[in-house]
Amino acid sequence: MIGQMGSFEYPSASIDEPLDCYLHGYVSSRIMNLARNCPEGQGLPICVATSKVDGLILSLTPNSHSYNYRSAILHGYASLVTDEEEKLWAMKLITNSVLEDRWDHSRVPPDRAEMQSTVILKVKIVGGSGKIRDGGVSDERKDSDNEQVTKTVWTGVIPVWETLGAPIPSGDSQVAAIPEYISSFIAQKNSQNQALAEGAVKVQLPPEEQH
């Protein structure tokens, strides 16, 4: 599902302030029906999980192979957003989380049929946890001290990042040029993703190579 953190009551709230999780879905999907059938005032108990891989950790032994990653789990209670103003706000929030400023560069607002077929779940967060693995290879001493192994097995990190490709126009649009807000978003996102993946390695140079 597509989702985004935000606060309708305090739109300028940052990530270190209380936020709700808004989820976008189709009106007849199972999770929407479960939330709709919950007793009023309770909400649907829900767990939201997400993860992002930043690198492949290639160690001396298969048992020590790993990933660099970022992950988070949220626990809360989900209810359907029935206020139309909040629903439109959440739809804009989620749309712009996919591509910045896309909402204002598309045909909006949604028509009545689109509003009726779309459901927004608002998850009130009651708990959560996050986990990050970064850094380089971590081998056991019995392997890292074994020259026969270290001289024959390559170790290191292969950074992994999502890359947005060149836009391919549809046959319906009569706009030939790629809008600047799209091309600049792609360039910025690709640069950010690469920097995050490579920065997660945090290679520690030997003392003689440090400056």
Sequence and secondary structure as in RCSB ss.txt:
>XXXX:A:sequence
MIGQMGSFEYPSASIDEPLDCYLHGYVSSRIMNLARNCPEGQGLPICVATSKVDGLILSLTPNSHSYNYRSAILH
GYASLVTDEEEKLWAMKLITNSVLEDRWDHSRVPPDRAEMQSTVILKVKIVGGSGKIRDGGVSDERKDSDNEQVT
KTVWTGVIPVWETLGAPIPSGDSQVAAIPEYISSFIAQKNSQNQALAEGAVKVQLPPEEQH
>XXXX:A:secstr
 EEEEE SSSTT  TTS  EEEEEEETTSHHHHHHHTS TTT EEEEEEEEEEEEEEE SSGGG EEEEEEEEEE
EEEEE   HHHHHHHHHHHHHHHSTTTGGGSS S  HHHHHHEEEEEEEEEEEEEEEE SS    HHHHT HHHH
TT   EEEE           SS    S  HHHHHHHHHHHHHHHHHHHHTT     GGG  
